[in-house]
Amino acid sequence: MAEIWPKAEAKLKEAPELEAKALLIHLTGDRPEGAAGLPLRTIQRRVQQWRLQHGPDQEVFFPQDWVAGRAMQLDWTHADELGIRIGGRPYHHLLCHVVLPHSNWEWATRCQSESLLSLKDGLQDTKGRGYKGTGL
């Protein structure tokens, strides 16, 4: 194995998508007698180790399973970018935005600051008055 691994590694650098079996066939020249002493599983292990260290990055995906009643997402949003004007002057305001991720039920209420008091007031003020869907 030690004598053919540099050839295998060079081939993997050229074509990292090669499967271990195809690599073994290429290295032994499709001759069964050339593969004696080179078990497929050993090549598969080596290729897997090589891919982990030198292969392309893999996409990372973390599935999110939301259980009803277990999670709530809350954030304060500065709404100045909406360009709301009252009496010709810009209306600077902050929204307390809440989403229940299981049902995507969301609501928002105006608040004065990002504080625990505004959190409490925002939740109490919107209790029972939530808006369905994504329209605030």
Residue frames as qw, qx, qy, qz and C-alpha x, y, z in Angstrom:
[[0.000, 0.886, 0.463, 0.000, 0.00, 0.00, 0.00],
 [0.338, -0.763, 0.073, 0.546, 2.84, 2.39, 0.85],
 [0.394, -0.155, 0.558, 0.714, 4.32, 2.11, -2.64],
 [0.140, 0.478, 0.670, 0.550, 1.10, 2.96, -4.50],
 [0.139, -0.782, -0.500, 0.344, -0.39, 5.58, -2.15],
 [0.152, -0.506, 0.160, 0.834, 1.62, 8.51, -3.66],
 [0.006, 0.107, 0.719, 0.686, 0.15, 7.60, -7.09],
 [0.148, -0.618, -0.771, -0.044, -3.32, 7.34, -5.56],
 [0.195, -0.700, -0.294, 0.621, -2.95, 10.70, -3.82],
 [0.103, -0.272, 0.401, 0.869, -1.80, 12.36, -7.05],
 [0.081, -0.327, -0.799, -0.499, -4.84, 10.93, -8.85],
 [0.201, -0.698, -0.649, 0.226, -7.15, 12.15, -6.07],
 [0.163, -0.548, -0.030, 0.820, -5.70, 15.66, -6.37],
 [0.021, 0.039, -0.605, -0.795, -6.56, 15.62, -10.08],
 [0.509, -0.291, -0.535, -0.608, -10.04, 14.15, -9.60],
 [0.150, -0.213, 0.712, -0.652, -11.18, 14.25, -5.94],
 [0.734, 0.024, 0.109, -0.670, -14.58, 12.78, -6.87],
 [0.542, 0.269, -0.782, -0.151, -13.06, 9.40, -7.81],
 [0.862, -0.383, 0.063, -0.325, -14.48, 6.47, -5.91],
 [0.451, -0.587, 0.672, 0.009, -12.09, 4.11, -4.15],
 [0.818, 0.152, 0.553, 0.047, -12.98, 1.17, -6.38],
 [0.607, 0.786, 0.059, 0.101, -12.28, 3.13, -9.58],
 [0.063, -0.877, 0.473, -0.059, -9.02, 4.34, -8.06],
 [0.667, -0.331, 0.667, 0.020, -7.99, 0.76, -7.22],
 [0.801, 0.447, 0.388, 0.093, -8.80, -0.38, -10.76],
 [0.377, 0.908, -0.155, 0.094, -6.78, 2.49, -12.18],
 [0.270, -0.775, 0.570, -0.051, -3.79, 1.78, -9.93],
 [0.652, -0.197, 0.730, 0.049, -3.71, -1.94, -10.62],
 [0.169, 0.345, -0.647, -0.658, -4.36, -1.59, -14.34],
 [0.803, 0.079, -0.035, -0.589, -7.60, -3.61, -14.13],
 [0.592, 0.250, -0.766, 0.020, -5.60, -6.77, -13.38],
 [0.800, -0.529, -0.131, -0.251, -6.87, -8.94, -10.55],
 [0.859, -0.084, -0.255, 0.436, -3.35, -10.24, -9.85],
 [0.297, 0.440, -0.182, 0.827, -2.17, -6.63, -9.40],
 [0.448, -0.598, 0.016, -0.664, -4.76, -6.06, -6.71],
 [0.820, -0.246, -0.496, 0.145, -3.62, -9.00, -4.60],
 [0.537, -0.224, -0.401, 0.708, -2.82, -7.72, -1.16],
 [0.033, -0.054, 0.024, -0.998, -4.74, -4.47, -1.73],
 [0.022, 0.516, 0.844, -0.144, -8.17, -4.95, -0.16],
 [0.015, 0.635, 0.418, 0.649, -10.83, -2.56, -1.39],
 [0.475, -0.807, -0.351, 0.013, -11.76, -1.64, 2.18],
 [0.602, -0.409, -0.004, 0.686, -8.21, -0.42, 2.90],
 [0.263, 0.241, 0.353, 0.865, -8.30, 1.84, -0.16],
 [0.232, -0.736, -0.492, -0.402, -11.76, 3.09, 0.85],
 [0.564, -0.714, -0.256, 0.327, -10.51, 3.99, 4.33],
 [0.512, -0.211, 0.155, 0.818, -7.46, 5.79, 2.95],
 [0.104, 0.446, 0.455, 0.763, -9.55, 7.74, 0.42],
 [0.373, -0.797, -0.449, -0.154, -12.03, 8.73, 3.13],
 [0.576, -0.599, -0.105, 0.546, -9.20, 9.98, 5.38],
 [0.403, 0.045, 0.303, 0.862, -7.67, 11.88, 2.48],
 [0.053, -0.634, -0.498, -0.589, -10.99, 13.57, 1.67],
 [0.468, -0.798, -0.358, 0.125, -11.47, 14.62, 5.28],
 [0.535, -0.540, 0.065, 0.646, -8.04, 16.26, 5.36],
 [0.237, -0.276, 0.428, 0.827, -7.55, 17.50, 1.80],
 [0.182, 0.475, 0.777, 0.372, -10.87, 17.22, -0.02],
 [0.081, -0.463, -0.222, -0.854, -13.33, 20.00, -0.76],
 [0.192, -0.022, 0.568, -0.800, -15.29, 21.56, 2.09],
 [0.130, -0.400, -0.887, -0.190, -18.67, 19.99, 2.70],
 [0.310, -0.501, -0.159, -0.793, -21.86, 21.91, 3.19],
 [0.105, -0.086, -0.811, 0.569, -22.91, 21.97, 6.83],
 [0.441, -0.388, -0.407, -0.700, -26.62, 21.70, 7.52],
 [0.006, 0.037, 0.793, -0.608, -28.28, 21.79, 10.92],
 [0.291, -0.474, -0.684, -0.472, -31.94, 20.77, 10.71],
 [0.147, -0.118, 0.447, -0.875, -34.23, 22.71, 13.00],
 [0.341, -0.420, -0.816, -0.201, -37.21, 20.91, 14.44],
 [0.189, -0.279, 0.251, -0.908, -39.47, 23.41, 16.13],
 [0.236, -0.377, -0.883, 0.148, -41.77, 22.03, 18.81],
 [0.218, -0.696, -0.343, -0.592, -44.95, 24.01, 19.41],
 [0.554, -0.800, -0.120, -0.198, -44.81, 26.09, 22.57],
 [0.844, -0.309, -0.047, 0.436, -41.12, 25.49, 23.20],
 [0.496, -0.101, 0.148, 0.849, -39.45, 28.43, 21.44],
 [0.171, 0.936, 0.298, -0.080, -40.04, 32.10, 20.73],
 [0.581, 0.135, 0.107, 0.796, -37.77, 34.48, 18.83],
 [0.086, -0.942, -0.288, 0.148, -37.67, 38.14, 19.80],
 [0.548, 0.040, 0.103, 0.829, -35.68, 41.07, 18.50],
 [0.044, 0.815, 0.212, -0.538, -35.85, 44.82, 18.55],
 [0.552, 0.382, 0.466, 0.577, -35.87, 46.40, 15.10],
 [0.060, -0.518, -0.015, 0.853, -35.01, 50.02, 14.33],
 [0.465, 0.590, 0.651, 0.108, -37.62, 51.04, 11.77],
 [0.022, -0.723, 0.096, 0.683, -36.06, 54.32, 10.62],
 [0.186, -0.177, 0.734, 0.629, -35.32, 52.80, 7.20],
 [0.249, 0.568, 0.783, 0.046, -39.06, 52.67, 6.50],
 [0.163, 0.173, 0.216, 0.947, -38.95, 56.45, 6.05],
 [0.186, -0.724, -0.663, -0.039, -42.12, 57.15, 8.02],
 [0.154, 0.188, -0.105, 0.964, -42.82, 60.87, 8.43],
 [0.177, -0.727, -0.648, 0.142, -45.29, 62.60, 10.69],
 [0.032, -0.955, -0.139, 0.261, -45.92, 66.27, 10.02],
 [0.523, 0.815, -0.217, 0.126, -43.04, 66.23, 7.53],
 [0.158, -0.720, 0.648, -0.191, -40.50, 65.15, 10.15],
 [0.562, 0.187, -0.805, -0.034, -38.92, 61.67, 10.29],
 [0.771, -0.468, 0.109, -0.418, -40.49, 59.35, 12.86],
 [0.295, 0.433, -0.824, 0.214, -37.70, 57.47, 14.62],
 [0.782, -0.314, 0.208, -0.496, -39.10, 54.39, 16.28],
 [0.021, 0.343, -0.935, 0.084, -38.17, 50.95, 17.54],
 [0.815, -0.096, -0.250, -0.513, -40.26, 47.80, 17.18],
 [0.420, -0.304, 0.827, -0.218, -40.30, 44.78, 19.46],
 [0.686, 0.268, -0.466, -0.490, -40.76, 41.95, 16.92],
 [0.524, -0.239, 0.773, -0.267, -41.76, 38.48, 18.13],
 [0.646, 0.253, -0.563, -0.449, -42.07, 35.24, 16.11],
 [0.767, -0.201, 0.563, -0.233, -43.28, 31.80, 17.16],
 [0.097, 0.483, -0.746, -0.448, -41.17, 29.64, 14.81],
 [0.330, 0.131, 0.935, -0.018, -43.38, 26.53, 14.88],
 [0.352, 0.683, 0.631, -0.103, -46.42, 28.34, 13.45],
 [0.363, 0.225, 0.248, 0.870, -44.62, 31.42, 12.03],
 [0.188, -0.870, -0.446, -0.099, -47.06, 33.56, 14.01],
 [0.481, 0.028, -0.150, 0.863, -45.57, 36.99, 14.49],
 [0.111, -0.920, -0.364, -0.094, -46.40, 40.38, 15.89],
 [0.466, 0.199, -0.162, 0.847, -44.72, 43.68, 16.62],
 [0.251, -0.893, -0.370, 0.050, -45.30, 46.60, 18.93],
 [0.280, 0.767, -0.181, 0.549, -43.62, 49.99, 19.24],
 [0.726, -0.553, -0.258, 0.318, -41.26, 50.40, 22.17],
 [0.067, -0.989, 0.129, -0.003, -38.97, 53.08, 23.59],
 [0.031, -0.730, 0.683, -0.019, -35.77, 51.08, 24.13],
 [0.752, 0.142, -0.643, -0.035, -34.18, 47.63, 24.04],
 [0.166, -0.403, 0.661, -0.611, -34.84, 46.84, 27.67],
 [0.092, -0.166, -0.968, 0.162, -36.46, 44.18, 29.81],
 [0.255, 0.438, 0.471, -0.722, -39.30, 46.58, 30.54],
 [0.458, 0.413, -0.311, -0.723, -40.02, 47.08, 26.82],
 [0.257, 0.091, -0.945, -0.182, -39.88, 43.31, 26.39],
 [0.054, 0.315, 0.844, -0.431, -42.47, 42.85, 29.12],
 [0.332, 0.508, 0.204, -0.768, -44.66, 45.68, 27.81],
 [0.350, 0.349, -0.610, -0.619, -44.35, 44.45, 24.23],
 [0.190, -0.066, -0.977, -0.070, -45.45, 40.96, 25.15],
 [0.111, 0.429, 0.716, -0.539, -48.31, 42.14, 27.35],
 [0.303, 0.486, -0.037, -0.819, -49.49, 44.70, 24.80],
 [0.434, 0.289, -0.644, -0.560, -49.65, 42.18, 21.98],
 [0.174, 0.029, 0.959, -0.221, -51.09, 39.32, 24.01],
 [0.387, 0.515, 0.726, -0.240, -54.14, 38.14, 22.12],
 [0.380, 0.827, 0.066, -0.408, -53.66, 40.72, 19.36],
 [0.437, -0.345, 0.662, 0.502, -51.06, 38.86, 17.27],
 [0.560, 0.581, -0.201, -0.555, -51.18, 39.08, 13.53],
 [0.898, 0.089, 0.428, 0.042, -51.27, 35.88, 11.48],
 [0.775, 0.526, 0.157, 0.311, -48.66, 35.13, 8.86],
 [0.608, -0.027, 0.003, 0.794, -46.03, 37.64, 7.88],
 [0.044, 0.676, 0.240, 0.695, -48.09, 40.83, 7.57],
 [0.304, -0.195, -0.561, 0.745, -47.45, 43.01, 10.58]]
